[in-house]
Amino acid sequence: MNKLISFIAGLCTLLVPAVVLAQERVVELGKQEYLVACAGCHGESALGDGPLADLLSISTPSLLELSQGNDGDFPYEAVLTTIDGRDGVRAHGSAMPIWGERFQSSATSQRGETAGMVASGRILSLVYYLKSIQK
């Protein structure tokens, strides 16, 4: 029994750093997606001061305070549906589908996943990045 407990403890010791590294990698991928898809309007620092912000019909919000506007909890679903186009955003016309479509149209895989799965992964990495930069 003690050997089993020691084995499980050792296994956990090995796996926890791997999980942390995987999470860090997902956030880094999300940052790259952000810089390509979002920084033009929201700015590199996500303050809403991107080079295209002045061209929009509404002011571009800071993305650093999404949790503050939701009682301290990051609004995963609202952020996800805004990015993938299911929730309309006035500054982008009727919705923000240009980003959902961007992720879909550029999604490719060599491992057999569907484009939708790849696009969903990229969008989720962006959502996790946005969560990581909350004040």
C-alpha positions as CSV (number, residue, x, y, z in Angstrom):
1,M,0.0,0.0,0.0
2,N,2.8,2.4,0.9
3,K,4.5,1.7,-2.5
4,L,1.3,2.5,-4.3
5,I,0.9,5.8,-2.4
6,S,4.6,6.6,-3.1
7,F,4.1,5.8,-6.8
8,I,1.0,8.0,-7.1
9,A,2.7,10.8,-5.3
10,G,5.7,10.5,-7.6
11,L,3.5,10.4,-10.6
12,C,1.7,13.6,-9.5
13,T,5.0,15.3,-8.9
14,L,5.9,14.6,-12.6
15,L,2.5,15.5,-14.0
16,V,1.8,18.8,-12.3
17,P,4.7,20.7,-14.0
18,A,3.6,19.2,-17.3
19,V,0.1,20.6,-16.8
20,V,1.4,24.0,-15.8
21,L,3.7,24.1,-18.9
22,A,0.7,23.1,-21.1
23,Q,-1.4,25.9,-19.6
24,E,1.4,28.4,-20.2
25,R,1.7,27.3,-23.8
26,V,-2.0,27.7,-24.3
27,V,-1.9,31.2,-22.9
28,E,1.1,32.0,-25.1
29,L,-0.7,30.8,-28.2
30,G,-3.7,32.9,-27.2
31,K,-1.4,35.9,-26.9
32,Q,-0.2,35.4,-30.5
33,E,-3.8,35.1,-31.7
34,Y,-4.6,38.3,-29.8
35,L,-1.8,40.2,-31.4
36,V,-2.9,39.2,-34.9
37,A,-6.7,39.4,-34.5
38,C,-7.4,41.9,-31.7
39,A,-4.6,44.3,-31.1
40,G,-5.5,46.4,-34.1
41,C,-8.5,47.8,-32.2
42,H,-7.8,46.9,-28.6
43,G,-4.1,47.7,-28.6
44,E,-1.1,45.5,-27.8
45,S,-1.7,46.2,-24.1
46,A,-5.5,45.5,-24.4
47,L,-6.4,49.0,-23.2
48,G,-8.6,49.8,-26.1
49,D,-6.1,52.1,-27.8
50,G,-5.2,50.2,-30.9
51,P,-4.3,52.0,-34.2
52,L,-7.8,51.3,-35.6
53,A,-9.8,52.2,-32.5
54,D,-10.6,55.7,-33.7
55,L,-12.2,54.3,-36.8
56,L,-14.9,52.4,-35.0
57,S,-18.4,53.6,-34.4
58,I,-18.2,53.0,-30.6
59,S,-15.3,53.4,-28.2
60,T,-13.1,50.3,-28.0
61,P,-13.2,48.9,-24.5
62,S,-10.2,47.8,-22.4
63,L,-10.1,44.1,-22.1
64,L,-8.2,44.2,-18.9
65,E,-11.3,44.6,-16.7
66,L,-13.7,42.0,-18.0
67,S,-13.6,40.2,-14.6
68,Q,-14.2,43.4,-12.7
69,G,-17.4,44.0,-14.7
70,N,-18.6,40.6,-13.8
71,D,-18.3,40.6,-10.0
72,G,-14.7,39.4,-10.1
73,D,-15.4,36.3,-12.2
74,F,-14.0,36.1,-15.7
75,P,-17.0,35.9,-18.1
76,Y,-15.8,32.9,-20.2
77,E,-19.1,32.4,-22.1
78,A,-19.6,36.0,-23.0
79,V,-16.0,36.4,-24.2
80,L,-16.2,33.2,-26.2
81,T,-19.5,34.1,-27.9
82,T,-18.3,37.6,-28.7
83,I,-15.1,36.3,-30.3
84,D,-16.7,33.4,-32.3
85,G,-19.5,35.7,-33.6
86,R,-22.5,34.3,-31.8
87,D,-22.9,37.5,-29.8
88,G,-23.3,40.7,-31.8
89,V,-21.0,43.7,-31.2
90,R,-22.2,47.0,-32.6
91,A,-18.8,48.3,-33.7
92,H,-18.4,45.3,-36.0
93,G,-21.8,45.7,-37.7
94,S,-24.3,43.1,-36.7
95,A,-21.9,40.8,-35.0
96,M,-18.2,39.9,-34.7
97,P,-18.3,37.0,-37.1
98,I,-15.3,38.3,-39.0
99,W,-13.2,36.8,-36.2
100,G,-15.1,33.5,-35.9
101,E,-14.9,33.2,-39.7
102,R,-11.2,34.1,-39.6
103,F,-10.4,31.3,-37.2
104,Q,-12.5,28.9,-39.2
105,S,-11.1,29.8,-42.6
106,S,-7.5,29.6,-41.5
107,A,-7.9,26.5,-39.4
108,T,-5.8,23.6,-40.8
109,S,-4.6,20.4,-39.3
110,Q,-2.4,17.6,-40.3
111,R,-3.7,15.3,-37.6
112,G,-7.2,14.8,-38.9
113,E,-9.1,17.2,-36.7
114,T,-11.8,19.1,-38.3
115,A,-11.4,22.8,-39.1
116,G,-14.0,23.5,-36.4
117,M,-12.0,21.8,-33.8
118,V,-8.9,23.6,-34.7
119,A,-10.7,27.0,-34.8
120,S,-12.3,26.3,-31.4
121,G,-8.9,25.5,-29.9
122,R,-7.5,28.8,-31.2
123,I,-10.5,30.7,-29.9
124,L,-10.2,29.1,-26.5
125,S,-6.5,29.9,-26.3
126,L,-7.4,33.5,-26.9
127,V,-10.1,33.4,-24.2
128,Y,-7.5,31.9,-21.7
129,Y,-5.0,34.6,-22.7
130,L,-7.7,37.3,-22.0
131,K,-8.4,35.7,-18.6
132,S,-4.6,35.8,-17.8
133,I,-4.3,39.6,-18.3
134,Q,-7.2,40.6,-16.1
135,K,-6.5,43.2,-13.4
